[in-house]
Amino acid sequence: MFNVRMEKECGCFKRSGMTSIKTFDNKDEALLEATEWAEEMNDTFCHKHNFNVVEEGSDLIIKVEMN
Ligand SMILES: [Zn+2]
C-alpha cells in the first residue's frame, strides 16, 4: 500500500474540500497521482503556497511551502 498525503492542510486546502490522504496499490500510480495532485493545487490555489512531492518510505508526502 502506498499513501499519498498532505504534509499539512493549509487554508486553501481546507477550503477546497479535498481529502488529505489517498491510498494506492502500486507505487507508480501513487507517484503519478501525487504529481498531478500537486500540480493541480499549484495551479488552482492561492499561488502563495507551493506544493511538491517528496518520498518518505512507502509514502508520498505533499509538502507545503510558502513562495
Ligand atoms: Zn494557499
N, CA, C, O and the ligand as a Tripos MOL2 file, in Angstrom:
@<TRIPOS>MOLECULE
protein
  269   267    68     0     0
PROTEIN
NO_CHARGES

@<TRIPOS>ATOM
      1 N           0.8330   -1.2030    0.0000 N.3       1 MET1
      2 CA          0.0000    0.0000    0.0000 C.3       1 MET1
      3 C           0.8680    1.2540    0.0000 C.2       1 MET1
      4 O           1.8420    1.3500    0.7470 O.2       1 MET1
      5 N           0.5150    2.1780   -0.8170 N.am      2 PHE2
      6 CA          1.2490    3.4410   -0.8820 C.3       2 PHE2
      7 C           0.2690    4.5790   -0.6150 C.2       2 PHE2
      8 O          -0.7830    4.6850   -1.2450 O.2       2 PHE2
      9 N           0.6400    5.4040    0.3140 N.am      3 ASN3
     10 CA         -0.2130    6.5400    0.6410 C.3       3 ASN3
     11 C           0.3290    7.8090    0.0210 C.2       3 ASN3
     12 O           1.5380    8.0390   -0.0200 O.2       3 ASN3
     13 N          -0.5770    8.6160   -0.4530 N.am      4 VAL4
     14 CA         -0.2480    9.9820   -0.8340 C.3       4 VAL4
     15 C          -0.9650   10.8600    0.1780 C.2       4 VAL4
     16 O          -2.1890   10.8120    0.3050 O.2       4 VAL4
     17 N          -0.1880   11.6660    0.8980 N.am      5 ARG5
     18 CA         -0.8760   12.5080    1.8880 C.3       5 ARG5
     19 C          -0.2770   13.9070    1.9740 C.2       5 ARG5
     20 O           0.8770   14.1410    1.6160 O.2       5 ARG5
     21 N          -1.0830   14.8000    2.4510 N.am      6 MET6
     22 CA         -0.6530   16.1750    2.6490 C.3       6 MET6
     23 C           0.1880   16.2630    3.8960 C.2       6 MET6
     24 O          -0.1460   15.6680    4.9210 O.2       6 MET6
     25 N           1.2840   17.0070    3.8170 N.am      7 GLU7
     26 CA          2.1100   17.2430    4.9990 C.3       7 GLU7
     27 C           1.3010   18.0420    6.0230 C.2       7 GLU7
     28 O           1.2280   17.6840    7.1990 O.2       7 GLU7
     29 N           0.7070   19.1170    5.5500 N.am      8 LYS8
     30 CA         -0.2430   19.8380    6.4030 C.3       8 LYS8
     31 C          -1.3010   20.4660    5.5220 C.2       8 LYS8
     32 O          -1.1110   20.6590    4.3210 O.2       8 LYS8
     33 N          -2.4050   20.7750    6.1410 N.am      9 GLU9
     34 CA         -3.5210   21.3180    5.3850 C.3       9 GLU9
     35 C          -3.5400   22.8340    5.5470 C.2       9 GLU9
     36 O          -3.9280   23.3500    6.5950 O.2       9 GLU9
     37 N          -3.1270   23.5260    4.5250 N.am     10 CYS10
     38 CA         -3.1800   24.9860    4.5640 C.3      10 CYS10
     39 C          -4.6290   25.4300    4.3720 C.2      10 CYS10
     40 O          -5.4980   24.6100    4.0760 O.2      10 CYS10
     41 N          -4.8850   26.7160    4.5380 N.am     11 GLY11
     42 CA         -6.2390   27.2400    4.4200 C.3      11 GLY11
     43 C          -6.8770   26.9300    3.0760 C.2      11 GLY11
     44 O          -8.0520   26.5710    3.0090 O.2      11 GLY11
     45 N          -6.1050   27.0680    2.0080 N.am     12 CYS12
     46 CA         -6.6320   26.7940    0.6640 C.3      12 CYS12
     47 C          -7.0870   25.3500    0.5670 C.2      12 CYS12
     48 O          -8.1340   25.0420   -0.0010 O.2      12 CYS12
     49 N          -6.2740   24.4740    1.1360 N.am     13 PHE13
     50 CA         -6.5990   23.0530    1.0630 C.3      13 PHE13
     51 C          -7.9050   22.7740    1.7870 C.2      13 PHE13
     52 O          -8.7690   22.0580    1.2790 O.2      13 PHE13
     53 N          -8.0430   23.3430    2.9750 N.am     14 LYS14
     54 CA         -9.2810   23.1350    3.7590 C.3      14 LYS14
     55 C         -10.4870   23.6410    2.9860 C.2      14 LYS14
     56 O         -11.5320   22.9910    2.9580 O.2      14 LYS14
     57 N         -10.3410   24.8020    2.3590 N.am     15 ARG15
     58 CA        -11.4700   25.3660    1.6000 C.3      15 ARG15
     59 C         -11.8160   24.5310    0.3720 C.2      15 ARG15
     60 O         -12.9590   24.5420   -0.0830 O.2      15 ARG15
     61 N         -10.8440   23.8140   -0.1620 N.am     16 SER16
     62 CA        -11.0810   23.0440   -1.3890 C.3      16 SER16
     63 C         -11.9710   21.8280   -1.1510 C.2      16 SER16
     64 O         -12.5840   21.3150   -2.0870 O.2      16 SER16
     65 N         -12.0450   21.3630    0.0960 N.am     17 GLY17
     66 CA        -12.8330   20.1720    0.4070 C.3      17 GLY17
     67 C         -12.2120   18.8670   -0.0730 C.2      17 GLY17
     68 O         -12.8810   17.8340   -0.0820 O.2      17 GLY17
     69 N         -10.9310   18.8970   -0.4750 N.am     18 MET18
     70 CA        -10.2550   17.6690   -0.9030 C.3      18 MET18
     71 C          -9.9600   16.7830    0.3130 C.2      18 MET18
     72 O          -9.8670   17.2660    1.4420 O.2      18 MET18
     73 N          -9.8160   15.4910    0.0610 N.am     19 THR19
     74 CA         -9.3790   14.6040    1.1400 C.3      19 THR19
     75 C          -7.8610   14.6930    1.2560 C.2      19 THR19
     76 O          -7.1730   14.9100    0.2590 O.2      19 THR19
     77 N          -7.3390   14.5250    2.4680 N.am     20 SER20
     78 CA         -5.9120   14.7620    2.6830 C.3      20 SER20
     79 C          -5.0700   13.5060    2.5410 C.2      20 SER20
     80 O          -3.8480   13.5680    2.6740 O.2      20 SER20
     81 N          -5.6970   12.3720    2.2760 N.am     21 ILE21
     82 CA         -4.9180   11.1480    2.0650 C.3      21 ILE21
     83 C          -5.5910   10.2750    1.0090 C.2      21 ILE21
     84 O          -6.8130   10.1290    0.9840 O.2      21 ILE21
     85 N          -4.7560    9.6960    0.1350 N.am     22 LYS22
     86 CA         -5.2500    8.7660   -0.8820 C.3      22 LYS22
     87 C          -4.3440    7.5490   -0.8490 C.2      22 LYS22
     88 O          -3.1360    7.6730   -0.6490 O.2      22 LYS22
     89 N          -4.9190    6.3790   -1.0450 N.am     23 THR23
     90 CA         -4.1660    5.1280   -0.9440 C.3      23 THR23
     91 C          -4.1770    4.3900   -2.2820 C.2      23 THR23
     92 O          -5.2020    4.3090   -2.9600 O.2      23 THR23
     93 N          -3.0040    3.8520   -2.6440 N.am     24 PHE24
     94 CA         -2.8580    3.1370   -3.9190 C.3      24 PHE24
     95 C          -2.1550    1.8070   -3.6930 C.2      24 PHE24
     96 O          -1.4070    1.6520   -2.7270 O.2      24 PHE24
     97 N          -2.3940    0.8430   -4.5850 N.am     25 ASP25
     98 CA         -1.7470   -0.4680   -4.5000 C.3      25 ASP25
     99 C          -0.3740   -0.4430   -5.1230 C.2      25 ASP25
    100 O           0.4630   -1.2980   -4.8340 O.2      25 ASP25
    101 N          -0.1410    0.5270   -5.9690 N.am     26 ASN26
    102 CA          1.0480    0.4770   -6.7950 C.3      26 ASN26
    103 C           1.7590    1.8230   -6.7630 C.2      26 ASN26
    104 O           1.1370    2.8830   -6.8340 O.2      26 ASN26
    105 N           3.0690    1.7470   -6.6550 N.am     27 LYS27
    106 CA          3.8400    2.9650   -6.4120 C.3      27 LYS27
    107 C           3.8270    3.9190   -7.5960 C.2      27 LYS27
    108 O           3.7630    5.1350   -7.4150 O.2      27 LYS27
    109 N           3.8860    3.3740   -8.8120 N.am     28 ASP28
    110 CA          3.8730    4.2350  -10.0000 C.3      28 ASP28
    111 C           2.5940    5.0510  -10.0650 C.2      28 ASP28
    112 O           2.6020    6.2380  -10.3910 O.2      28 ASP28
    113 N           1.5060    4.3850   -9.7470 N.am     29 GLU29
    114 CA          0.2100    5.0520   -9.7620 C.3      29 GLU29
    115 C           0.1570    6.1370   -8.6800 C.2      29 GLU29
    116 O          -0.3480    7.2360   -8.9120 O.2      29 GLU29
    117 N           0.6830    5.8110   -7.5030 N.am     30 ALA30
    118 CA          0.7130    6.7690   -6.3930 C.3      30 ALA30
    119 C           1.5490    7.9900   -6.7710 C.2      30 ALA30
    120 O           1.1640    9.1270   -6.4960 O.2      30 ALA30
    121 N           2.6990    7.7440   -7.4040 N.am     31 LEU31
    122 CA          3.5900    8.8390   -7.7860 C.3      31 LEU31
    123 C           2.9530    9.7380   -8.8460 C.2      31 LEU31
    124 O           3.0420   10.9640   -8.7850 O.2      31 LEU31
    125 N           2.3150    9.0960   -9.8090 N.am     32 LEU32
    126 CA          1.6300    9.8480  -10.8660 C.3      32 LEU32
    127 C           0.5190   10.7140  -10.2760 C.2      32 LEU32
    128 O           0.4000   11.8970  -10.5940 O.2      32 LEU32
    129 N          -0.2740   10.1160   -9.4280 N.am     33 GLU33
    130 CA         -1.3860   10.8300   -8.8050 C.3      33 GLU33
    131 C          -0.8660   11.9790   -7.9270 C.2      33 GLU33
    132 O          -1.4110   13.0830   -7.9510 O.2      33 GLU33
    133 N           0.1870   11.7080   -7.1570 N.am     34 ALA34
    134 CA          0.7460   12.7300   -6.2700 C.3      34 ALA34
    135 C           1.2380   13.9250   -7.0810 C.2      34 ALA34
    136 O           1.0220   15.0760   -6.7010 O.2      34 ALA34
    137 N           1.9030   13.6420   -8.2040 N.am     35 THR35
    138 CA          2.4380   14.6930   -9.0570 C.3      35 THR35
    139 C           1.3170   15.5320   -9.6630 C.2      35 THR35
    140 O           1.3860   16.7600   -9.6780 O.2      35 THR35
    141 N           0.2930   14.8600  -10.1580 N.am     36 GLU36
    142 CA         -0.8450   15.5780  -10.7420 C.3      36 GLU36
    143 C          -1.5950   16.3950   -9.6990 C.2      36 GLU36
    144 O          -2.0690   17.4990   -9.9670 O.2      36 GLU36
    145 N          -1.6900   15.8270   -8.5110 N.am     37 TRP37
    146 CA         -2.3960   16.4870   -7.4180 C.3      37 TRP37
    147 C          -1.6570   17.7680   -7.0210 C.2      37 TRP37
    148 O          -2.2690   18.8240   -6.8630 O.2      37 TRP37
    149 N          -0.3500   17.6610   -6.8640 N.am     38 ALA38
    150 CA          0.4570   18.8360   -6.5040 C.3      38 ALA38
    151 C           0.3520   19.9070   -7.5900 C.2      38 ALA38
    152 O           0.2280   21.0930   -7.2840 O.2      38 ALA38
    153 N           0.4010   19.4910   -8.8600 N.am     39 GLU39
    154 CA          0.2830   20.4490   -9.9720 C.3      39 GLU39
    155 C          -1.0600   21.1560   -9.9660 C.2      39 GLU39
    156 O          -1.1500   22.3670  -10.1710 O.2      39 GLU39
    157 N          -2.1050   20.3700   -9.7240 N.am     40 GLU40
    158 CA         -3.4470   20.9360   -9.6830 C.3      40 GLU40
    159 C          -3.5390   21.9910   -8.5800 C.2      40 GLU40
    160 O          -4.1100   23.0610   -8.7890 O.2      40 GLU40
    161 N          -2.9840   21.6940   -7.4210 N.am     41 MET41
    162 CA         -3.0420   22.6460   -6.3110 C.3      41 MET41
    163 C          -2.1860   23.8760   -6.6010 C.2      41 MET41
    164 O          -2.5670   24.9960   -6.2630 O.2      41 MET41
    165 N          -1.0370   23.6660   -7.2220 N.am     42 ASN42
    166 CA         -0.2040   24.8190   -7.5950 C.3      42 ASN42
    167 C          -0.9310   25.7400   -8.5740 C.2      42 ASN42
    168 O          -0.7830   26.9610   -8.5230 O.2      42 ASN42
    169 N          -1.7200   25.1350   -9.4680 N.am     43 ASP43
    170 CA         -2.4490   25.9120  -10.4750 C.3      43 ASP43
    171 C          -3.6890   26.5990   -9.9180 C.2      43 ASP43
    172 O          -4.0180   27.7140  -10.3220 O.2      43 ASP43
    173 N          -4.3780   25.9350   -8.9880 N.am     44 THR44
    174 CA         -5.7100   26.4230   -8.6220 C.3      44 THR44
    175 C          -5.7830   27.1010   -7.2610 C.2      44 THR44
    176 O          -6.7640   27.7840   -6.9690 O.2      44 THR44
    177 N          -4.7620   26.9260   -6.4220 N.am     45 PHE45
    178 CA         -4.8150   27.5370   -5.1020 C.3      45 PHE45
    179 C          -4.3110   28.9770   -5.1570 C.2      45 PHE45
    180 O          -4.2530   29.5830   -6.2280 O.2      45 PHE45
    181 N          -3.9470   29.5170   -3.9960 N.am     46 CYS46
    182 CA         -3.6900   30.9610   -3.8740 C.3      46 CYS46
    183 C          -2.3920   31.4220   -4.5360 C.2      46 CYS46
    184 O          -2.1840   32.6260   -4.6870 O.2      46 CYS46
    185 N          -1.5180   30.5050   -4.9330 N.am     47 HIS47
    186 CA         -0.2110   30.8120   -5.5010 C.3      47 HIS47
    187 C           0.7780   31.3630   -4.4650 C.2      47 HIS47
    188 O           1.9110   31.6950   -4.8120 O.2      47 HIS47
    189 N           0.3620   31.4630   -3.2100 N.am     48 LYS48
    190 CA          1.3140   31.8150   -2.1530 C.3      48 LYS48
    191 C           1.9460   30.5550   -1.5830 C.2      48 LYS48
    192 O           3.0330   30.5840   -1.0060 O.2      48 LYS48
    193 N           1.2330   29.4450   -1.7610 N.am     49 HIS49
    194 CA          1.7520   28.1640   -1.3100 C.3      49 HIS49
    195 C           2.2830   27.3940   -2.5040 C.2      49 HIS49
    196 O           1.7410   27.4660   -3.6070 O.2      49 HIS49
    197 N           3.3520   26.6560   -2.2590 N.am     50 ASN50
    198 CA          3.9290   25.8370   -3.3040 C.3      50 ASN50
    199 C           3.9250   24.3800   -2.8260 C.2      50 ASN50
    200 O           4.3690   24.0800   -1.7170 O.2      50 ASN50
    201 N           3.4200   23.4850   -3.6730 N.am     51 PHE51
    202 CA          3.2630   22.0880   -3.2880 C.3      51 PHE51
    203 C           4.2580   21.2370   -4.0560 C.2      51 PHE51
    204 O           4.3450   21.3250   -5.2810 O.2      51 PHE51
    205 N           5.0010   20.4190   -3.3420 N.am     52 ASN52
    206 CA          5.7760   19.4120   -4.0520 C.3      52 ASN52
    207 C           5.8740   18.0780   -3.3540 C.2      52 ASN52
    208 O           5.7380   17.9620   -2.1360 O.2      52 ASN52
    209 N           6.1190   17.0580   -4.1910 N.am     53 VAL53
    210 CA          6.0310   15.6770   -3.7510 C.3      53 VAL53
    211 C           7.3970   15.1940   -3.2680 C.2      53 VAL53
    212 O           8.4120   15.3800   -3.9390 O.2      53 VAL53
    213 N           7.3970   14.5700   -2.0900 N.am     54 VAL54
    214 CA          8.6160   14.0160   -1.5060 C.3      54 VAL54
    215 C           8.3170   12.5770   -1.0740 C.2      54 VAL54
    216 O           7.2500   12.2990   -0.5270 O.2      54 VAL54
    217 N           9.2590   11.6680   -1.3220 N.am     55 GLU55
    218 CA          9.0720   10.2810   -0.8830 C.3      55 GLU55
    219 C           9.5400   10.1100    0.5530 C.2      55 GLU55
    220 O          10.6080   10.5920    0.9310 O.2      55 GLU55
    221 N           8.7420    9.4270    1.3380 N.am     56 GLU56
    222 CA          9.1370    9.0610    2.7050 C.3      56 GLU56
    223 C           8.7810    7.6100    2.9130 C.2      56 GLU56
    224 O           7.6330    7.2880    3.2160 O.2      56 GLU56
    225 N           9.7600    6.7230    2.7530 N.am     57 GLY57
    226 CA          9.4670    5.2880    2.8270 C.3      57 GLY57
    227 C           8.4900    4.9200    1.7270 C.2      57 GLY57
    228 O           8.7280    5.2200    0.5570 O.2      57 GLY57
    229 N           7.3940    4.2750    2.0890 N.am     58 SER58
    230 CA          6.4160    3.8870    1.0740 C.3      58 SER58
    231 C           5.3510    4.9670    0.8770 C.2      58 SER58
    232 O           4.4010    4.7790    0.1170 O.2      58 SER58
    233 N           5.5130    6.0870    1.5600 N.am     59 ASP59
    234 CA          4.5390    7.1640    1.4090 C.3      59 ASP59
    235 C           5.0700    8.2740    0.5220 C.2      59 ASP59
    236 O           6.2770    8.4930    0.4220 O.2      59 ASP59
    237 N           4.1500    8.9610   -0.1120 N.am     60 LEU60
    238 CA          4.4920   10.1670   -0.8600 C.3      60 LEU60
    239 C           3.8300   11.3250   -0.1430 C.2      60 LEU60
    240 O           2.6080   11.3740   -0.0040 O.2      60 LEU60
    241 N           4.6500   12.2500    0.3070 N.am     61 ILE61
    242 CA          4.1550   13.3650    1.0820 C.3      61 ILE61
    243 C           4.1270   14.5930    0.1810 C.2      61 ILE61
    244 O           5.0880   14.8650   -0.5380 O.2      61 ILE61
    245 N           3.0350   15.3260    0.2230 N.am     62 ILE62
    246 CA          2.9770   16.5910   -0.4970 C.3      62 ILE62
    247 C           3.3210   17.6980    0.4870 C.2      62 ILE62
    248 O           2.5470   18.0320    1.3850 O.2      62 ILE62
    249 N           4.5000   18.2480    0.2870 N.am     63 LYS63
    250 CA          4.9930   19.3120    1.1560 C.3      63 LYS63
    251 C           4.3830   20.6440    0.7650 C.2      63 LYS63
    252 O           4.1170   20.9070   -0.4080 O.2      63 LYS63
    253 N           4.1700   21.4670    1.7550 N.am     64 VAL64
    254 CA          3.6100   22.7920    1.5280 C.3      64 VAL64
    255 C           4.6560   23.8230    1.9410 C.2      64 VAL64
    256 O           5.1230   23.8260    3.0800 O.2      64 VAL64
    257 N           5.0150   24.6880    1.0120 N.am     65 GLU65
    258 CA          5.9650   25.7590    1.3210 C.3      65 GLU65
    259 C           5.3750   27.0910    0.9060 C.2      65 GLU65
    260 O           4.5580   27.1710   -0.0110 O.2      65 GLU65
    261 N           5.8090   28.1460    1.6070 N.am     66 MET66
    262 CA          5.4040   29.4780    1.2010 C.3      66 MET66
    263 C           6.3050   29.9140    0.0520 C.2      66 MET66
    264 O           7.5200   29.7230    0.0990 O.2      66 MET66
    265 N           5.7080   30.4950   -0.9670 N.am     67 ASN67
    266 CA          6.5050   31.0040   -2.0970 C.3      67 ASN67
    267 C           7.2790   32.2470   -1.6790 C.2      67 ASN67
    268 O           8.0070   32.8220   -2.4890 O.2      67 ASN67
    269 ZN         -2.6480   28.8940   -0.0880 Zn       68 ZN68
@<TRIPOS>BOND
     1     1     2 1
     2     2     3 1
     3     3     4 2
     4     3     5 am
     5     5     6 1
     6     6     7 1
     7     7     8 2
     8     7     9 am
     9     9    10 1
    10    10    11 1
    11    11    12 2
    12    11    13 am
    13    13    14 1
    14    14    15 1
    15    15    16 2
    16    15    17 am
    17    17    18 1
    18    18    19 1
    19    19    20 2
    20    19    21 am
    21    21    22 1
    22    22    23 1
    23    23    24 2
    24    23    25 am
    25    25    26 1
    26    26    27 1
    27    27    28 2
    28    27    29 am
    29    29    30 1
    30    30    31 1
    31    31    32 2
    32    31    33 am
    33    33    34 1
    34    34    35 1
    35    35    36 2
    36    35    37 am
    37    37    38 1
    38    38    39 1
    39    39    40 2
    40    39    41 am
    41    41    42 1
    42    42    43 1
    43    43    44 2
    44    43    45 am
    45    45    46 1
    46    46    47 1
    47    47    48 2
    48    47    49 am
    49    49    50 1
    50    50    51 1
    51    51    52 2
    52    51    53 am
    53    53    54 1
    54    54    55 1
    55    55    56 2
    56    55    57 am
    57    57    58 1
    58    58    59 1
    59    59    60 2
    60    59    61 am
    61    61    62 1
    62    62    63 1
    63    63    64 2
    64    63    65 am
    65    65    66 1
    66    66    67 1
    67    67    68 2
    68    67    69 am
    69    69    70 1
    70    70    71 1
    71    71    72 2
    72    71    73 am
    73    73    74 1
    74    74    75 1
    75    75    76 2
    76    75    77 am
    77    77    78 1
    78    78    79 1
    79    79    80 2
    80    79    81 am
    81    81    82 1
    82    82    83 1
    83    83    84 2
    84    83    85 am
    85    85    86 1
    86    86    87 1
    87    87    88 2
    88    87    89 am
    89    89    90 1
    90    90    91 1
    91    91    92 2
    92    91    93 am
    93    93    94 1
    94    94    95 1
    95    95    96 2
    96    95    97 am
    97    97    98 1
    98    98    99 1
    99    99   100 2
   100    99   101 am
   101   101   102 1
   102   102   103 1
   103   103   104 2
   104   103   105 am
   105   105   106 1
   106   106   107 1
   107   107   108 2
   108   107   109 am
   109   109   110 1
   110   110   111 1
   111   111   112 2
   112   111   113 am
   113   113   114 1
   114   114   115 1
   115   115   116 2
   116   115   117 am
   117   117   118 1
   118   118   119 1
   119   119   120 2
   120   119   121 am
   121   121   122 1
   122   122   123 1
   123   123   124 2
   124   123   125 am
   125   125   126 1
   126   126   127 1
   127   127   128 2
   128   127   129 am
   129   129   130 1
   130   130   131 1
   131   131   132 2
   132   131   133 am
   133   133   134 1
   134   134   135 1
   135   135   136 2
   136   135   137 am
   137   137   138 1
   138   138   139 1
   139   139   140 2
   140   139   141 am
   141   141   142 1
   142   142   143 1
   143   143   144 2
   144   143   145 am
   145   145   146 1
   146   146   147 1
   147   147   148 2
   148   147   149 am
   149   149   150 1
   150   150   151 1
   151   151   152 2
   152   151   153 am
   153   153   154 1
   154   154   155 1
   155   155   156 2
   156   155   157 am
   157   157   158 1
   158   158   159 1
   159   159   160 2
   160   159   161 am
   161   161   162 1
   162   162   163 1
   163   163   164 2
   164   163   165 am
   165   165   166 1
   166   166   167 1
   167   167   168 2
   168   167   169 am
   169   169   170 1
   170   170   171 1
   171   171   172 2
   172   171   173 am
   173   173   174 1
   174   174   175 1
   175   175   176 2
   176   175   177 am
   177   177   178 1
   178   178   179 1
   179   179   180 2
   180   179   181 am
   181   181   182 1
   182   182   183 1
   183   183   184 2
   184   183   185 am
   185   185   186 1
   186   186   187 1
   187   187   188 2
   188   187   189 am
   189   189   190 1
   190   190   191 1
   191   191   192 2
   192   191   193 am
   193   193   194 1
   194   194   195 1
   195   195   196 2
   196   195   197 am
   197   197   198 1
   198   198   199 1
   199   199   200 2
   200   199   201 am
   201   201   202 1
   202   202   203 1
   203   203   204 2
   204   203   205 am
   205   205   206 1
   206   206   207 1
   207   207   208 2
   208   207   209 am
   209   209   210 1
   210   210   211 1
   211   211   212 2
   212   211   213 am
   213   213   214 1
   214   214   215 1
   215   215   216 2
   216   215   217 am
   217   217   218 1
   218   218   219 1
   219   219   220 2
   220   219   221 am
   221   221   222 1
   222   222   223 1
   223   223   224 2
   224   223   225 am
   225   225   226 1
   226   226   227 1
   227   227   228 2
   228   227   229 am
   229   229   230 1
   230   230   231 1
   231   231   232 2
   232   231   233 am
   233   233   234 1
   234   234   235 1
   235   235   236 2
   236   235   237 am
   237   237   238 1
   238   238   239 1
   239   239   240 2
   240   239   241 am
   241   241   242 1
   242   242   243 1
   243   243   244 2
   244   243   245 am
   245   245   246 1
   246   246   247 1
   247   247   248 2
   248   247   249 am
   249   249   250 1
   250   250   251 1
   251   251   252 2
   252   251   253 am
   253   253   254 1
   254   254   255 1
   255   255   256 2
   256   255   257 am
   257   257   258 1
   258   258   259 1
   259   259   260 2
   260   259   261 am
   261   261   262 1
   262   262   263 1
   263   263   264 2
   264   263   265 am
   265   265   266 1
   266   266   267 1
   267   267   268 2
@<TRIPOS>SUBSTRUCTURE
     1 MET1         2 RESIDUE 1 A MET
     2 PHE2         6 RESIDUE 1 A PHE
     3 ASN3        10 RESIDUE 1 A ASN
     4 VAL4        14 RESIDUE 1 A VAL
     5 ARG5        18 RESIDUE 1 A ARG
     6 MET6        22 RESIDUE 1 A MET
     7 GLU7        26 RESIDUE 1 A GLU
     8 LYS8        30 RESIDUE 1 A LYS
     9 GLU9        34 RESIDUE 1 A GLU
    10 CYS10       38 RESIDUE 1 A CYS
    11 GLY11       42 RESIDUE 1 A GLY
    12 CYS12       46 RESIDUE 1 A CYS
    13 PHE13       50 RESIDUE 1 A PHE
    14 LYS14       54 RESIDUE 1 A LYS
    15 ARG15       58 RESIDUE 1 A ARG
    16 SER16       62 RESIDUE 1 A SER
    17 GLY17       66 RESIDUE 1 A GLY
    18 MET18       70 RESIDUE 1 A MET
    19 THR19       74 RESIDUE 1 A THR
    20 SER20       78 RESIDUE 1 A SER
    21 ILE21       82 RESIDUE 1 A ILE
    22 LYS22       86 RESIDUE 1 A LYS
    23 THR23       90 RESIDUE 1 A THR
    24 PHE24       94 RESIDUE 1 A PHE
    25 ASP25       98 RESIDUE 1 A ASP
    26 ASN26      102 RESIDUE 1 A ASN
    27 LYS27      106 RESIDUE 1 A LYS
    28 ASP28      110 RESIDUE 1 A ASP
    29 GLU29      114 RESIDUE 1 A GLU
    30 ALA30      118 RESIDUE 1 A ALA
    31 LEU31      122 RESIDUE 1 A LEU
    32 LEU32      126 RESIDUE 1 A LEU
    33 GLU33      130 RESIDUE 1 A GLU
    34 ALA34      134 RESIDUE 1 A ALA
    35 THR35      138 RESIDUE 1 A THR
    36 GLU36      142 RESIDUE 1 A GLU
    37 TRP37      146 RESIDUE 1 A TRP
    38 ALA38      150 RESIDUE 1 A ALA
    39 GLU39      154 RESIDUE 1 A GLU
    40 GLU40      158 RESIDUE 1 A GLU
    41 MET41      162 RESIDUE 1 A MET
    42 ASN42      166 RESIDUE 1 A ASN
    43 ASP43      170 RESIDUE 1 A ASP
    44 THR44      174 RESIDUE 1 A THR
    45 PHE45      178 RESIDUE 1 A PHE
    46 CYS46      182 RESIDUE 1 A CYS
    47 HIS47      186 RESIDUE 1 A HIS
    48 LYS48      190 RESIDUE 1 A LYS
    49 HIS49      194 RESIDUE 1 A HIS
    50 ASN50      198 RESIDUE 1 A ASN
    51 PHE51      202 RESIDUE 1 A PHE
    52 ASN52      206 RESIDUE 1 A ASN
    53 VAL53      210 RESIDUE 1 A VAL
    54 VAL54      214 RESIDUE 1 A VAL
    55 GLU55      218 RESIDUE 1 A GLU
    56 GLU56      222 RESIDUE 1 A GLU
    57 GLY57      226 RESIDUE 1 A GLY
    58 SER58      230 RESIDUE 1 A SER
    59 ASP59      234 RESIDUE 1 A ASP
    60 LEU60      238 RESIDUE 1 A LEU
    61 ILE61      242 RESIDUE 1 A ILE
    62 ILE62      246 RESIDUE 1 A ILE
    63 LYS63      250 RESIDUE 1 A LYS
    64 VAL64      254 RESIDUE 1 A VAL
    65 GLU65      258 RESIDUE 1 A GLU
    66 MET66      262 RESIDUE 1 A MET
    67 ASN67      266 RESIDUE 1 A ASN
    68 ZN68       269 GROUP 0 **** ****
